[in-house]
Amino acid sequence: MIPAIRTAFNAQFTAEKYQQYLTILNAPFKDQIPFRIAETPVFIDKAFTDQLLDAGDFICNFITDPNFSAKTTHAIPNGMDIPGESTLPECIVIDFAIAKGSGGTYQPQLIELQGFPSLFAFELLQAQALELAYDLPKGFSPFLNGYNQASYLEFFKTMVLGDQGKHTILLEIKPYEQKTRHDLLLTEAWLNVPIVCLSEIYLKGKTLYYQKNNTEFKIERIYNRVVYDELMQQAPNFLAQFKLLEQAEGIAWVNHPHHFFRISKYILPLLKHPAIPEAHLLSDWKNNQADADLDLGTSICKPLFSFGGHGVMLDPTSISINAINDPENWILQKKVSYAAVIETPSGPSKAEIRLFYFWDSKLNRYLATTNLTRMSKGPMIGVSYNDTATWIGGSISYFEQ
């Protein structure tokens, strides 16, 4: 996004440097990272960074409003009642497109948000690898609000473990089969948090346990990586295991399962900001089409609680919309025009930036810490799409300081 910086990076790029970068990234692991890594970071100027942070702070202020819980009660599925929900989650991630603005400018546009962790450990590794493999410009950092590699890792550790010495686990479904398993492995290694599969937990009374190396451990705090829509696709035994969480007491959560639903595409219709496209719950839109400005030709239709672009309708029609039998679980959102703004040797790429917000208990607010960036040349953003192209895939943005 800064022509001189982009030109300089592309000029010094070589295939050998890229391979060195991949080698550094893969070095901590026994198997290769299973998704494509982009050849380059994205360089973001100060003006665009300020716009990102303004929009992110607006969303965080909405979430911290005392009425937020009441506004999102209906987001939680009927029948789910897991004890121990805190008023606010420990972390939030917010996805913004680099979009076309007026007069040839660029502006952030909200795509979605999640009250759920992301690749918090892997992105630190990615920043470390980039800085070892490439000559990066001075005055840029992947971190925000004054954070650096050391202080970010300490903040991440404090967020996951808390400050009361509770025995913490990282809970996931089939963790070693996940595409994100390398992030899980880094979290385990750096934070000394054991990875536990959902199938391994059990109850004694109302206390949750698991076993490792023939030793029984009481679970007191859960770093929760169980994605609900993935859970719904599992065998009945996994669903039964998840129900144990409704019976367990005395668990602290990062983040609580309810937050996955509260902070999601569900709240997009409630947010009004220049960086937030107009959105409607599909059920509301179908009931009030005469009052809704949004039309199908300029809209995208998404399941509320899916990850990774699953189920998204890029070009919804009246037929596809009417075929949806649970419109209360879908969102209709105005399409965002991504800007193919990143010049690369194989043609321009577009990008989406996911900001990582952690709750700062001293400042009593959410702080943007670092980011995950995804580059694409196709109609869908995400590392699972158009992975035969080059200069696309998982990346990280460096912000002008």
DRENKOLZA-372817 format. One record per residue (C-alpha): residue number from 1; residue in three letters; x, y, z; chain. Coordinates in nm, 4 decimals. Layout:
{NUM "ALA" {X Y Z} "A"} ...
END
This chain:
{1 "MET" {0.0000 0.0000 0.0000} "A"} {2 "ILE" {0.3109 0.2210 0.0093} "A"} {3 "PRO" {0.4484 0.2142 -0.3476} "A"} {4 "ALA" {0.8128 0.2821 -0.2621} "A"} {5 "ILE" {0.8171 0.0174 0.0119} "A"} {6 "ARG" {0.6453 -0.2389 -0.2120} "A"} {7 "THR" {0.8814 -0.1688 -0.5028} "A"} {8 "ALA" {1.1856 -0.2053 -0.2772} "A"} {9 "PHE" {1.0634 -0.5331 -0.1274} "A"} {10 "ASN" {0.9798 -0.6845 -0.4657} "A"} {11 "ALA" {1.3189 -0.5793 -0.6036} "A"} {12 "GLN" {1.5121 -0.7605 -0.3296} "A"} {13 "PHE" {1.2871 -1.0679 -0.3297} "A"} {14 "THR" {1.4333 -1.3977 -0.4482} "A"} {15 "ALA" {1.3002 -1.7519 -0.4530} "A"} {16 "GLU" {1.5924 -1.8472 -0.2284} "A"} {17 "LYS" {1.4862 -1.5965 0.0392} "A"} {18 "TYR" {1.1299 -1.7292 0.0244} "A"} {19 "GLN" {1.2515 -2.0860 0.0712} "A"} {20 "GLN" {1.4650 -1.9724 0.3644} "A"} {21 "TYR" {1.1559 -1.8098 0.5130} "A"} {22 "LEU" {0.9567 -2.1338 0.4771} "A"} {23 "THR" {1.2431 -2.3350 0.6245} "A"} {24 "ILE" {1.2517 -2.1116 0.9343} "A"} {25 "LEU" {0.8733 -2.1328 0.9709} "A"} {26 "ASN" {0.8693 -2.5118 0.9445} "A"} {27 "ALA" {1.1755 -2.5732 1.1636} "A"} {28 "PRO" {0.9877 -2.6166 1.4979} "A"} {29 "PHE" {0.7582 -2.8861 1.3565} "A"} {30 "LYS" {0.7788 -3.2501 1.2531} "A"} {31 "ASP" {0.5499 -3.1964 0.9534} "A"} {32 "GLN" {0.5086 -2.9159 0.7022} "A"} {33 "ILE" {0.2629 -2.6300 0.7595} "A"} {34 "PRO" {-0.0499 -2.7494 0.5724} "A"} {35 "PHE" {-0.1571 -2.4168 0.4237} "A"} {36 "ARG" {0.0101 -2.1815 0.1804} "A"} {37 "ILE" {0.2338 -1.9079 0.3166} "A"} {38 "ALA" {0.2460 -1.5872 0.1137} "A"} {39 "GLU" {0.5783 -1.4653 -0.0202} "A"} {40 "THR" {0.5446 -1.1237 0.1405} "A"} {41 "PRO" {0.4093 -0.9323 0.4357} "A"} {42 "VAL" {0.1712 -0.6425 0.3694} "A"} {43 "PHE" {0.2920 -0.2918 0.4516} "A"} {44 "ILE" {0.0232 -0.0591 0.5892} "A"} {45 "ASP" {0.0593 0.3175 0.6056} "A"} {46 "LYS" {-0.0201 0.5246 0.9132} "A"} {47 "ALA" {-0.3465 0.6686 0.7785} "A"} {48 "PHE" {-0.4942 0.3256 0.7019} "A"} {49 "THR" {-0.3713 0.1919 1.0372} "A"} {50 "ASP" {-0.5545 0.4737 1.2142} "A"} {51 "GLN" {-0.8739 0.3876 1.0244} "A"} {52 "LEU" {-0.8403 0.0223 1.1246} "A"} {53 "LEU" {-0.7938 0.1089 1.4903} "A"} {54 "ASP" {-1.0812 0.3569 1.4888} "A"} {55 "ALA" {-1.3186 0.0912 1.3535} "A"} {56 "GLY" {-1.1828 -0.1748 1.5889} "A"} {57 "ASP" {-1.2218 0.0506 1.8915} "A"} {58 "PHE" {-1.5796 0.1306 1.7881} "A"} {59 "ILE" {-1.6624 -0.2419 1.7811} "A"} {60 "CYS" {-1.4886 -0.3074 2.1139} "A"} {61 "ASN" {-1.6818 -0.0210 2.2745} "A"} {62 "PHE" {-2.0052 -0.1755 2.1490} "A"} {63 "ILE" {-1.9085 -0.5102 2.3063} "A"} {64 "THR" {-1.8133 -0.3549 2.6401} "A"} {65 "ASP" {-2.1410 -0.1621 2.6646} "A"} {66 "PRO" {-2.3417 -0.2823 2.9687} "A"} {67 "ASN" {-2.6375 -0.3701 2.7423} "A"} {68 "PHE" {-2.4369 -0.5998 2.5171} "A"} {69 "SER" {-2.5303 -0.9203 2.6975} "A"} {70 "ALA" {-2.9022 -0.8459 2.6735} "A"} {71 "LYS" {-2.8714 -0.7622 2.3027} "A"} {72 "THR" {-2.7077 -1.0988 2.2246} "A"} {73 "THR" {-2.9057 -1.3399 2.4418} "A"} {74 "HIS" {-3.0781 -1.4932 2.1390} "A"} {75 "ALA" {-2.7459 -1.5637 1.9658} "A"} {76 "ILE" {-2.6814 -1.8588 2.1981} "A"} {77 "PRO" {-2.8403 -2.1813 2.0674} "A"} {78 "ASN" {-3.1454 -2.3111 2.2491} "A"} {79 "GLY" {-3.0498 -2.5671 2.5074} "A"} {80 "MET" {-2.6896 -2.4553 2.5499} "A"} {81 "ASP" {-2.6236 -2.3527 2.9078} "A"} {82 "ILE" {-2.2577 -2.3805 3.0033} "A"} {83 "PRO" {-2.1773 -2.2323 3.3470} "A"} {84 "GLY" {-1.8946 -1.9919 3.4126} "A"} {85 "GLU" {-1.9551 -1.7299 3.1427} "A"} {86 "SER" {-1.7732 -1.4067 3.2210} "A"} {87 "THR" {-1.9239 -1.0745 3.1196} "A"} {88 "LEU" {-1.6511 -1.0163 2.8612} "A"} {89 "PRO" {-1.4230 -1.2566 2.6730} "A"} {90 "GLU" {-1.0461 -1.2427 2.7074} "A"} {91 "CYS" {-0.9919 -1.1939 2.3342} "A"} {92 "ILE" {-1.1670 -1.0801 2.0174} "A"} {93 "VAL" {-1.0553 -1.1022 1.6555} "A"} {94 "ILE" {-1.1868 -0.8640 1.3888} "A"} {95 "ASP" {-1.1438 -0.9110 1.0120} "A"} {96 "PHE" {-1.1172 -0.6093 0.7814} "A"} {97 "ALA" {-1.0839 -0.6077 0.4043} "A"} {98 "ILE" {-0.8547 -0.3600 0.2334} "A"} {99 "ALA" {-1.1317 -0.2159 0.0198} "A"} {100 "LYS" {-1.1753 0.0420 -0.2536} "A"} {101 "GLY" {-1.2653 0.3852 -0.1258} "A"} {102 "SER" {-1.3663 0.7027 -0.3046} "A"} {103 "GLY" {-1.1284 0.8912 -0.5333} "A"} {104 "GLY" {-0.8762 0.6097 -0.5609} "A"} {105 "THR" {-0.8303 0.5800 -0.1851} "A"} {106 "TYR" {-0.8462 0.2657 0.0275} "A"} {107 "GLN" {-1.0528 0.2028 0.3369} "A"} {108 "PRO" {-1.1033 -0.0845 0.5815} "A"} {109 "GLN" {-1.4353 -0.2671 0.5607} "A"} {110 "LEU" {-1.5475 -0.5104 0.8297} "A"} {111 "ILE" {-1.5943 -0.8654 0.7051} "A"} {112 "GLU" {-1.6653 -1.0484 1.0297} "A"} {113 "LEU" {-1.5618 -1.0787 1.3935} "A"} {114 "GLN" {-1.5252 -1.3600 1.6433} "A"} {115 "GLY" {-1.5265 -1.3925 2.0206} "A"} {116 "PHE" {-1.2809 -1.6760 1.9724} "A"} {117 "PRO" {-0.9026 -1.7218 1.9628} "A"} {118 "SER" {-0.7025 -1.7204 1.6417} "A"} {119 "LEU" {-0.3435 -1.8121 1.5492} "A"} {120 "PHE" {-0.2038 -1.6097 1.8372} "A"} {121 "ALA" {0.1182 -1.8103 1.8664} "A"} {122 "PHE" {0.1786 -1.8823 1.4984} "A"} {123 "GLU" {0.1708 -1.5142 1.4015} "A"} {124 "LEU" {0.4544 -1.4425 1.6422} "A"} {125 "LEU" {0.6582 -1.7170 1.4762} "A"} {126 "GLN" {0.5708 -1.5718 1.1357} "A"} {127 "ALA" {0.7005 -1.2289 1.2358} "A"} {128 "GLN" {1.0211 -1.3852 1.3685} "A"} {129 "ALA" {1.0741 -1.5825 1.0472} "A"} {130 "LEU" {1.0101 -1.2833 0.8200} "A"} {131 "GLU" {1.2631 -1.0730 1.0048} "A"} {132 "LEU" {1.5275 -1.3454 0.9759} "A"} {133 "ALA" {1.4679 -1.4172 0.6074} "A"} {134 "TYR" {1.4097 -1.0698 0.4580} "A"} {135 "ASP" {1.5434 -0.7181 0.4750} "A"} {136 "LEU" {1.2336 -0.5408 0.6049} "A"} {137 "PRO" {1.1903 -0.1623 0.6044} "A"} {138 "LYS" {1.2679 0.0381 0.9153} "A"} {139 "GLY" {0.9826 0.2032 1.1020} "A"} {140 "PHE" {0.7308 -0.0790 1.0491} "A"} {141 "SER" {0.6053 -0.3387 1.2961} "A"} {142 "PRO" {0.3438 -0.6159 1.2986} "A"} {143 "PHE" {0.2577 -0.5062 1.6528} "A"} {144 "LEU" {0.0273 -0.2270 1.7661} "A"} {145 "ASN" {-0.0058 -0.0055 2.0736} "A"} {146 "GLY" {0.3657 -0.0259 2.1521} "A"} {147 "TYR" {0.3901 -0.4042 2.1734} "A"} {148 "ASN" {0.6916 -0.6004 2.0526} "A"} {149 "GLN" {0.7736 -0.9711 2.0323} "A"} {150 "ALA" {0.8590 -1.0081 2.4010} "A"} {151 "SER" {0.5753 -0.8000 2.5462} "A"} {152 "TYR" {0.3199 -0.9575 2.3113} "A"} {153 "LEU" {0.4224 -1.3090 2.4173} "A"} {154 "GLU" {0.3947 -1.2083 2.7839} "A"} {155 "PHE" {0.0480 -1.0558 2.7271} "A"} {156 "PHE" {-0.0614 -1.3693 2.5396} "A"} {157 "LYS" {0.0671 -1.5904 2.8212} "A"} {158 "THR" {-0.1103 -1.3850 3.0890} "A"} {159 "MET" {-0.4348 -1.3910 2.8915} "A"} {160 "VAL" {-0.4337 -1.7697 2.8516} "A"} {161 "LEU" {-0.3075 -1.8683 3.1959} "A"} {162 "GLY" {-0.4626 -1.5965 3.4082} "A"} {163 "ASP" {-0.2912 -1.4858 3.7285} "A"} {164 "GLN" {-0.4139 -1.7428 3.9818} "A"} {165 "GLY" {-0.2052 -2.0471 3.8888} "A"} {166 "LYS" {-0.4996 -2.2578 3.7739} "A"} {167 "HIS" {-0.4240 -2.5753 3.5793} "A"} {168 "THR" {-0.4966 -2.4725 3.2199} "A"} {169 "ILE" {-0.5490 -2.6893 2.9136} "A"} {170 "LEU" {-0.5858 -2.6151 2.5432} "A"} {171 "LEU" {-0.9074 -2.7909 2.4392} "A"} {172 "GLU" {-0.9664 -2.8886 2.0759} "A"} {173 "ILE" {-1.1371 -3.1515 1.8566} "A"} {174 "LYS" {-0.8818 -3.3959 1.7125} "A"} {175 "PRO" {-0.6065 -3.1379 1.7641} "A"} {176 "TYR" {-0.3337 -3.3175 1.5691} "A"} {177 "GLU" {-0.5546 -3.3366 1.2590} "A"} {178 "GLN" {-0.6342 -2.9644 1.2525} "A"} {179 "LYS" {-0.4919 -2.7344 0.9844} "A"} {180 "THR" {-0.4114 -2.5012 1.2753} "A"} {181 "ARG" {-0.2220 -2.7717 1.4664} "A"} {182 "HIS" {0.1080 -2.5847 1.4360} "A"} {183 "ASP" {-0.0380 -2.2933 1.6302} "A"} {184 "LEU" {-0.1591 -2.5383 1.8956} "A"} {185 "LEU" {0.1856 -2.6958 1.9195} "A"} {186 "LEU" {0.3555 -2.3580 1.9591} "A"} {187 "THR" {0.1068 -2.2576 2.2287} "A"} {188 "GLU" {0.1782 -2.5801 2.4170} "A"} {189 "ALA" {0.5546 -2.5308 2.3891} "A"} {190 "TRP" {0.5730 -2.1597 2.4707} "A"} {191 "LEU" {0.3046 -2.1420 2.7404} "A"} {192 "ASN" {0.3386 -2.4929 2.8838} "A"} {193 "VAL" {-0.0315 -2.5531 2.8213} "A"} {194 "PRO" {-0.1129 -2.9193 2.7474} "A"} {195 "ILE" {-0.3170 -2.9941 2.4357} "A"} {196 "VAL" {-0.6217 -3.2043 2.5253} "A"} {197 "CYS" {-0.8707 -3.3538 2.2816} "A"} {198 "LEU" {-1.2376 -3.3110 2.3672} "A"} {199 "SER" {-1.2643 -3.6917 2.3645} "A"} {200 "GLU" {-1.0193 -3.7139 2.6587} "A"} {201 "ILE" {-1.2074 -3.5166 2.9233} "A"} {202 "TYR" {-1.4305 -3.6799 3.1853} "A"} {203 "LEU" {-1.6316 -3.5878 3.4937} "A"} {204 "LYS" {-1.6094 -3.6937 3.8550} "A"} {205 "GLY" {-1.9104 -3.5414 4.0170} "A"} {206 "LYS" {-1.9041 -3.1877 3.8774} "A"} {207 "THR" {-1.5261 -3.1667 3.8382} "A"} {208 "LEU" {-1.3583 -3.2062 3.5008} "A"} {209 "TYR" {-1.0446 -3.4192 3.4507} "A"} {210 "TYR" {-0.8145 -3.5656 3.1869} "A"} {211 "GLN" {-0.5166 -3.8004 3.1971} "A"} {212 "LYS" {-0.1664 -3.7570 3.0550} "A"} {213 "ASN" {0.1043 -4.0229 3.0865} "A"} {214 "ASN" {-0.1139 -4.2184 3.3299} "A"} {215 "THR" {-0.1475 -3.9175 3.5589} "A"} {216 "GLU" {-0.4855 -3.7599 3.6343} "A"} {217 "PHE" {-0.5187 -3.3816 3.6205} "A"} {218 "LYS" {-0.8029 -3.1615 3.7401} "A"} {219 "ILE" {-0.9037 -2.9026 3.4776} "A"} {220 "GLU" {-0.9452 -2.5540 3.6214} "A"} {221 "ARG" {-0.9084 -2.3280 3.3164} "A"} {222 "ILE" {-0.9712 -2.3950 2.9456} "A"} {223 "TYR" {-0.8127 -2.2192 2.6490} "A"} {224 "ASN" {-1.1020 -2.3068 2.4225} "A"} {225 "ARG" {-1.0293 -2.3870 2.0565} "A"} {226 "VAL" {-1.3422 -2.5958 1.9908} "A"} {227 "VAL" {-1.5227 -2.4488 1.6890} "A"} {228 "TYR" {-1.8940 -2.5152 1.7310} "A"} {229 "ASP" {-1.9848 -2.5712 1.3652} "A"} {230 "GLU" {-1.7029 -2.8240 1.3392} "A"} {231 "LEU" {-1.8329 -2.9939 1.6536} "A"} {232 "MET" {-2.1746 -3.0322 1.4894} "A"} {233 "GLN" {-2.0106 -3.2376 1.2126} "A"} {234 "GLN" {-1.8534 -3.4890 1.4521} "A"} {235 "ALA" {-1.9671 -3.8332 1.5635} "A"} {236 "PRO" {-2.2180 -3.8502 1.8523} "A"} {237 "ASN" {-1.9464 -3.9305 2.1059} "A"} {238 "PHE" {-1.7926 -3.5838 2.0576} "A"} {239 "LEU" {-2.1289 -3.4163 2.1047} "A"} {240 "ALA" {-2.1753 -3.6157 2.4251} "A"} {241 "GLN" {-1.8314 -3.5038 2.5427} "A"} {242 "PHE" {-1.9212 -3.1406 2.4797} "A"} {243 "LYS" {-2.2315 -3.1829 2.6965} "A"} {244 "LEU" {-1.9976 -3.2590 2.9888} "A"} {245 "LEU" {-1.9061 -2.8906 2.9861} "A"} {246 "GLU" {-2.2650 -2.8067 3.0805} "A"} {247 "GLN" {-2.2322 -3.0201 3.3937} "A"} {248 "ALA" {-1.8842 -2.9133 3.5039} "A"} {249 "GLU" {-1.8364 -2.6441 3.7656} "A"} {250 "GLY" {-1.5426 -2.4271 3.8634} "A"} {251 "ILE" {-1.4014 -2.3758 3.5119} "A"} {252 "ALA" {-1.2499 -2.0459 3.3972} "A"} {253 "TRP" {-1.2645 -1.9926 3.0203} "A"} {254 "VAL" {-1.0601 -1.8287 2.7441} "A"} {255 "ASN" {-1.3054 -1.7786 2.5748} "A"} {256 "HIS" {-1.6324 -1.9151 2.7120} "A"} {257 "PRO" {-1.8326 -2.1080 2.4447} "A"} {258 "HIS" {-2.1188 -1.8568 2.4682} "A"} {259 "HIS" {-1.8869 -1.5796 2.3469} "A"} {260 "PHE" {-1.8416 -1.7639 2.0182} "A"} {261 "PHE" {-2.2078 -1.6931 1.9477} "A"} {262 "ARG" {-2.2455 -1.3498 2.1063} "A"} {263 "ILE" {-1.9490 -1.1976 1.9212} "A"} {264 "SER" {-2.0019 -1.3111 1.5659} "A"} {265 "LYS" {-2.1750 -1.2096 1.2448} "A"} {266 "TYR" {-2.4886 -1.2040 1.4632} "A"} {267 "ILE" {-2.4104 -0.8476 1.5763} "A"} {268 "LEU" {-2.3240 -0.7027 1.2344} "A"} {269 "PRO" {-2.6776 -0.5616 1.1844} "A"} {270 "LEU" {-2.6386 -0.3739 1.5146} "A"} {271 "LEU" {-2.3164 -0.1952 1.4140} "A"} {272 "LYS" {-2.3313 0.1399 1.2339} "A"} {273 "HIS" {-1.9966 0.2828 1.1229} "A"} {274 "PRO" {-1.8395 0.3942 0.7914} "A"} {275 "ALA" {-1.6101 0.0884 0.7996} "A"} {276 "ILE" {-1.8987 -0.1549 0.8555} "A"} {277 "PRO" {-2.1099 -0.2645 0.5559} "A"} {278 "GLU" {-2.4865 -0.2744 0.5975} "A"} {279 "ALA" {-2.6094 -0.6152 0.7153} "A"} {280 "HIS" {-2.9323 -0.7917 0.8112} "A"} {281 "LEU" {-3.0166 -1.1200 0.9729} "A"} {282 "LEU" {-3.1648 -1.3156 0.6846} "A"} {283 "SER" {-3.4811 -1.3848 0.8845} "A"} {284 "ASP" {-3.5316 -1.0092 0.9408} "A"} {285 "TRP" {-3.4619 -0.9276 0.5769} "A"} {286 "LYS" {-3.7105 -1.1862 0.4507} "A"} {287 "ASN" {-3.9779 -1.0507 0.6844} "A"} {288 "ASN" {-3.9137 -0.6840 0.6063} "A"} {289 "GLN" {-3.7904 -0.6657 0.2489} "A"} {290 "ALA" {-3.9891 -0.3512 0.1830} "A"} {291 "ASP" {-3.7942 -0.1710 0.4558} "A"} {292 "ALA" {-3.4514 -0.3085 0.3686} "A"} {293 "ASP" {-3.2231 -0.1228 0.1299} "A"} {294 "LEU" {-3.0070 -0.4296 0.0722} "A"} {295 "ASP" {-3.0710 -0.6198 -0.2505} "A"} {296 "LEU" {-2.9485 -0.9642 -0.3477} "A"} {297 "GLY" {-2.7481 -0.8404 -0.6446} "A"} {298 "THR" {-2.5130 -0.6434 -0.4192} "A"} {299 "SER" {-2.5134 -0.8848 -0.1252} "A"} {300 "ILE" {-2.3333 -1.1854 0.0108} "A"} {301 "CYS" {-2.5049 -1.4477 0.2280} "A"} {302 "LYS" {-2.3160 -1.6203 0.5103} "A"} {303 "PRO" {-2.3910 -1.8711 0.7861} "A"} {304 "LEU" {-2.3633 -1.6972 1.1212} "A"} {305 "PHE" {-2.1306 -1.9398 1.2912} "A"} {306 "SER" {-1.9152 -2.0976 1.0216} "A"} {307 "PHE" {-1.5375 -2.0633 0.9908} "A"} {308 "GLY" {-1.3087 -2.0481 0.6904} "A"} {309 "GLY" {-1.5689 -1.9357 0.4392} "A"} {310 "HIS" {-1.7733 -2.2558 0.4606} "A"} {311 "GLY" {-2.1257 -2.2179 0.3239} "A"} {312 "VAL" {-2.0812 -1.8625 0.1957} "A"} {313 "MET" {-2.3000 -1.7649 -0.1021} "A"} {314 "LEU" {-2.1092 -1.5085 -0.3068} "A"} {315 "ASP" {-2.4020 -1.4530 -0.5438} "A"} {316 "PRO" {-2.7257 -1.5334 -0.3590} "A"} {317 "THR" {-3.0473 -1.5644 -0.5571} "A"} {318 "SER" {-3.4101 -1.5750 -0.4495} "A"} {319 "ILE" {-3.4019 -1.9516 -0.5110} "A"} {320 "SER" {-3.0934 -2.0120 -0.2936} "A"} {321 "ILE" {-3.2221 -1.7772 -0.0233} "A"} {322 "ASN" {-3.5629 -1.9433 -0.0069} "A"} {323 "ALA" {-3.3996 -2.2844 0.0166} "A"} {324 "ILE" {-3.2478 -2.1889 0.3533} "A"} {325 "ASN" {-3.4668 -2.3413 0.6245} "A"} {326 "ASP" {-3.3015 -2.1627 0.9203} "A"} {327 "PRO" {-3.2766 -1.7973 0.8078} "A"} {328 "GLU" {-3.2268 -1.6883 1.1690} "A"} {329 "ASN" {-2.8802 -1.8472 1.1448} "A"} {330 "TRP" {-2.7726 -1.6574 0.8327} "A"} {331 "ILE" {-2.6633 -1.3027 0.7561} "A"} {332 "LEU" {-2.7147 -1.0976 0.4415} "A"} {333 "GLN" {-2.4389 -0.8396 0.4064} "A"} {334 "LYS" {-2.3545 -0.5751 0.1480} "A"} {335 "LYS" {-2.0670 -0.6924 -0.0712} "A"} {336 "VAL" {-1.7268 -0.5400 -0.0147} "A"} {337 "SER" {-1.5141 -0.4439 -0.3136} "A"} {338 "TYR" {-1.1662 -0.5675 -0.2257} "A"} {339 "ALA" {-0.8816 -0.3593 -0.3670} "A"} {340 "ALA" {-0.6174 -0.5497 -0.5635} "A"} {341 "VAL" {-0.3647 -0.3122 -0.4150} "A"} {342 "ILE" {-0.0587 -0.5288 -0.3469} "A"} {343 "GLU" {0.1641 -0.5307 -0.6540} "A"} {344 "THR" {0.3404 -0.8633 -0.7029} "A"} {345 "PRO" {0.5501 -1.0206 -0.9807} "A"} {346 "SER" {0.2531 -1.2450 -1.0719} "A"} {347 "GLY" {-0.0166 -0.9771 -1.0669} "A"} {348 "PRO" {-0.1860 -0.7734 -0.7937} "A"} {349 "SER" {-0.3190 -0.9383 -0.4774} "A"} {350 "LYS" {-0.5881 -0.8298 -0.2344} "A"} {351 "ALA" {-0.5834 -0.8795 0.1404} "A"} {352 "GLU" {-0.7803 -0.9095 0.4611} "A"} {353 "ILE" {-0.6367 -0.8113 0.8001} "A"} {354 "ARG" {-0.7439 -0.9828 1.1229} "A"} {355 "LEU" {-0.6669 -0.7683 1.4267} "A"} {356 "PHE" {-0.6031 -0.9490 1.7563} "A"} {357 "TYR" {-0.7601 -0.7746 2.0574} "A"} {358 "PHE" {-0.6715 -0.8827 2.4125} "A"} {359 "TRP" {-0.8463 -0.7606 2.7260} "A"} {360 "ASP" {-0.6160 -0.5381 2.9343} "A"} {361 "SER" {-0.7405 -0.5605 3.2926} "A"} {362 "LYS" {-0.5265 -0.2641 3.4042} "A"} {363 "LEU" {-0.6584 -0.0282 3.1372} "A"} {364 "ASN" {-1.0039 -0.1906 3.1511} "A"} {365 "ARG" {-1.0301 -0.2070 2.7725} "A"} {366 "TYR" {-0.9444 -0.4181 2.4688} "A"} {367 "LEU" {-0.6116 -0.3462 2.3007} "A"} {368 "ALA" {-0.5088 -0.4330 1.9463} "A"} {369 "THR" {-0.1849 -0.6284 1.9741} "A"} {370 "THR" {-0.0888 -0.7806 1.6382} "A"} {371 "ASN" {-0.2551 -0.9382 1.3362} "A"} {372 "LEU" {-0.3022 -1.2161 1.0879} "A"} {373 "THR" {-0.3243 -1.1239 0.7187} "A"} {374 "ARG" {-0.4502 -1.3329 0.4288} "A"} {375 "MET" {-0.3719 -1.2577 0.0652} "A"} {376 "SER" {-0.5718 -1.3745 -0.2350} "A"} {377 "LYS" {-0.6153 -1.3315 -0.6094} "A"} {378 "GLY" {-0.9502 -1.5114 -0.6253} "A"} {379 "PRO" {-1.3076 -1.4339 -0.5210} "A"} {380 "MET" {-1.2613 -1.5825 -0.1706} "A"} {381 "ILE" {-1.0107 -1.4692 0.0902} "A"} {382 "GLY" {-0.8565 -1.7526 0.2879} "A"} {383 "VAL" {-0.5660 -1.9927 0.2808} "A"} {384 "SER" {-0.7935 -2.2780 0.1685} "A"} {385 "TYR" {-0.8762 -2.1028 -0.1597} "A"} {386 "ASN" {-0.6875 -2.0483 -0.4898} "A"} {387 "ASP" {-0.3796 -2.2126 -0.3390} "A"} {388 "THR" {-0.2212 -2.2839 -0.6760} "A"} {389 "ALA" {-0.1464 -1.9125 -0.7304} "A"} {390 "THR" {0.1651 -1.7377 -0.6005} "A"} {391 "TRP" {0.2007 -1.4372 -0.3716} "A"} {392 "ILE" {-0.1145 -1.5417 -0.1872} "A"} {393 "GLY" {-0.1843 -1.7234 0.1404} "A"} {394 "GLY" {-0.1153 -1.6667 0.5082} "A"} {395 "SER" {0.0785 -1.3512 0.5905} "A"} {396 "ILE" {0.1072 -1.0692 0.8422} "A"} {397 "SER" {0.0835 -0.6917 0.8088} "A"} {398 "TYR" {0.3553 -0.4486 0.9115} "A"} {399 "PHE" {0.2187 -0.1132 1.0251} "A"} {400 "GLU" {0.3944 0.2194 0.9780} "A"} {401 "GLN" {0.4933 0.3406 1.3238} "A"} 
END
